[in-house]
Amino acid sequence: MELYFSPLACSLATRIALYEADADARFIEVDTNSKRLRDGSDFYPINPLGQVPVLRTDDGWLLRENTAILPYVADAFPAARLAPAAGTAERAKLQEWLGFIGTELHKGVFVPLLDPNAPDEVRAYTCKKIALRLDLLEQHLLEQEFLLEDFTVADAYLVTVLNWAQHCGVELSGWAAVDAYYRRIVGRPAVGRALREEVVLYREEVARRRGGAV
């Protein structure tokens, strides 16, 4: 497998899943500003939207959305138990959480807040939506160690998205159970490894951009 990623972007969730599964994978860095790979080649043929993640499977075909990629990785490595069995109620709940994270948190809250070009009115409107969504998570995580009974790809996605809170003024400390969950999941070896590696890559990316290089 090959994962096209950008440091600390939502592609981090798939890196975490691959590390949790102890999978053999190749990681290809994308500069999402220039839409080019580190070797200078054009990323648009891989994804016409210029976005990560993209997963190239061992069969050579491409997946381009978290809600497709994460369950695929889980099913490819069943021994890692990163998703409930297909066709079960728990699997439906996994898909529900992936949908919630992707639409209500990732796109609905954090993308507008992280966008330096977002108008002030958009930011103000987005901030009004935060409490309802984190309140829902708070109530769930008061009684749950993970989103489901065990760690799944949904947790890999959620911890990735919650990691952005510190960069856009969202104080997780206002939701004690969510904050405790985030700290607990970051403490997992695979999650900590993925975060440490991508922080280094992110700093290198910022330095390259300042230097005018891809």
C-alpha positions in Angstrom: 0.0 0.0 0.0 1.0 3.6 -0.6 -0.4 6.5 1.4 -0.3 10.0 -0.1 -0.3 12.3 2.9 0.4 15.8 4.1 1.9 16.3 7.6 -0.7 16.6 10.4 -3.5 16.7 7.8 -6.4 14.2 8.1 -4.2 11.6 6.3 -2.6 11.2 9.8 -5.6 9.0 10.7 -4.6 6.5 8.1 -1.0 6.5 9.1 -2.1 5.8 12.7 -4.3 2.9 11.4 -1.4 1.4 9.4 0.9 1.7 12.4 -1.7 0.1 14.7 -2.0 -2.8 12.2 1.8 -3.0 11.9 1.3 -2.8 8.2 4.0 -2.6 5.5 3.2 0.7 3.7 5.0 3.4 1.7 4.3 7.0 2.7 4.5 9.7 -0.1 4.4 13.3 1.1 2.3 15.9 -0.7 2.6 19.6 -0.5 -1.0 20.6 -0.5 -0.1 24.3 -1.3 1.8 23.5 -4.5 -0.2 20.3 -5.2 3.1 18.5 -5.9 5.0 15.6 -4.4 8.4 15.9 -2.9 10.0 14.9 -6.2 8.2 17.8 -7.9 5.7 15.7 -9.8 2.1 16.9 -10.2 -0.4 15.5 -7.6 -3.5 16.3 -9.5 -3.4 13.0 -11.6 -3.6 11.2 -8.2 -6.4 13.3 -6.9 -8.1 15.9 -9.1 -9.1 17.8 -5.9 -5.5 18.0 -4.8 -6.4 16.7 -1.4 -5.1 14.0 0.9 -5.4 11.2 1.9 -5.1 9.0 -1.1 -4.5 5.3 -0.6 -3.1 3.2 -3.5 -4.0 -0.4 -2.7 -1.8 -3.4 -3.4 -4.1 -4.0 -6.5 -3.1 -0.6 -7.8 -6.4 1.3 -7.5 -6.9 4.5 -5.6 -9.2 5.5 -2.7 -9.6 9.1 -1.9 -11.9 9.6 1.1 -11.4 8.9 4.8 -14.7 7.2 5.1 -13.6 4.7 2.4 -9.9 4.4 3.2 -10.1 3.8 7.0 -12.6 0.9 6.8 -10.5 -0.6 3.9 -7.4 -0.5 6.0 -9.2 -2.1 8.9 -10.6 -4.9 6.7 -7.2 -5.5 5.1 -5.6 -6.2 8.5 -8.3 -8.0 10.4 -5.9 -9.2 13.1 -5.5 -5.6 14.3 -9.3 -5.5 15.1 -9.6 -1.9 13.9 -13.2 -2.3 12.9 -16.2 -4.5 13.9 -17.2 -7.2 11.5 -19.1 -6.1 8.3 -22.9 -6.4 8.5 -23.1 -5.9 12.2 -24.7 -3.2 14.3 -21.3 -2.2 15.6 -20.0 -1.8 12.1 -23.0 0.5 11.4 -22.0 2.5 14.5 -18.5 2.8 13.2 -19.7 4.3 10.0 -21.9 6.6 11.9 -18.9 7.9 13.9 -16.8 8.2 10.8 -19.6 10.3 9.2 -19.9 12.5 12.3 -16.2 13.1 12.5 -15.9 13.8 8.8 -18.9 16.2 8.4 -19.6 17.7 11.8 -16.1 18.1 13.1 -13.6 17.9 10.3 -15.4 19.9 7.6 -18.1 21.5 9.7 -15.8 23.0 12.4 -12.1 22.7 11.9 -11.7 23.4 8.2 -13.3 26.9 8.5 -11.3 27.7 11.7 -8.0 26.6 10.2 -8.5 28.4 6.9 -6.6 31.7 7.1 -8.8 33.1 4.3 -12.1 32.4 6.0 -14.0 35.7 6.7 -14.7 36.7 10.2 -18.4 36.1 9.8 -17.7 32.5 8.8 -15.5 32.0 11.8 -18.1 33.5 14.1 -20.8 31.2 12.7 -18.6 28.2 13.0 -17.7 28.9 16.6 -21.4 28.8 17.4 -21.5 25.1 16.3 -18.6 23.9 18.4 -20.4 23.4 21.7 -23.3 21.2 20.5 -20.9 18.8 18.7 -18.4 18.6 21.6 -21.2 18.3 24.1 -22.4 15.2 22.2 -18.9 13.7 22.3 -18.6 14.6 26.0 -21.7 12.7 27.0 -20.6 9.7 25.0 -17.0 9.6 26.3 -18.1 10.0 29.9 -18.9 6.3 29.8 -16.7 5.0 27.0 -12.9 4.6 26.8 -13.1 4.6 23.0 -15.9 5.5 20.5 -16.8 1.8 20.4 -15.9 -1.0 22.7 -12.3 -1.1 21.5 -9.9 1.2 19.6 -11.0 1.5 15.9 -10.2 3.5 12.9 -12.9 6.0 14.1 -10.6 6.8 17.1 -7.7 7.2 14.7 -9.7 9.8 12.8 -11.1 11.5 15.9 -7.7 12.0 17.6 -6.4 13.4 14.3 -9.2 16.0 14.2 -9.0 16.8 17.9 -5.3 17.5 17.5 -6.2 20.5 15.4 -8.0 22.2 18.3 -4.8 23.6 19.8 -4.1 25.4 16.5 -7.4 27.2 16.1 -8.3 28.3 19.6 -10.7 25.5 20.6 -10.0 24.7 24.3 -10.7 21.0 24.8 -10.3 21.5 28.6 -13.9 22.9 28.5 -15.0 19.3 27.8 -13.2 17.2 30.5 -14.1 13.8 29.0 -13.1 14.8 25.5 -9.8 16.2 26.8 -9.1 13.1 28.8 -9.9 10.9 25.7 -7.5 12.9 23.5 -4.7 12.6 26.0 -5.4 8.9 26.5 -5.4 8.1 22.8 -2.3 10.2 22.1 -0.6 8.0 24.7 -1.0 4.9 22.5 2.4 3.9 21.0 1.2 3.9 17.4 -0.6 7.2 17.8 2.4 8.8 19.5 4.8 7.5 16.9 2.7 8.9 14.0 2.3 12.3 15.7 6.0 12.7 16.5 7.0 11.8 12.9 4.5 14.1 11.3 5.4 17.0 13.6 8.9 16.8 12.3 7.8 16.5 8.7 5.4 19.5 9.2 8.3 21.7 10.5 10.4 20.7 7.6 7.5 21.5 5.2 7.1 25.0 6.8 10.8 25.6 6.4 10.8 24.6 2.7 7.9 26.9 2.0 9.7 29.8 3.7 12.7 29.0 1.5 10.6 28.9 -1.6 11.1 25.2 -2.3 8.5 22.4 -2.7 
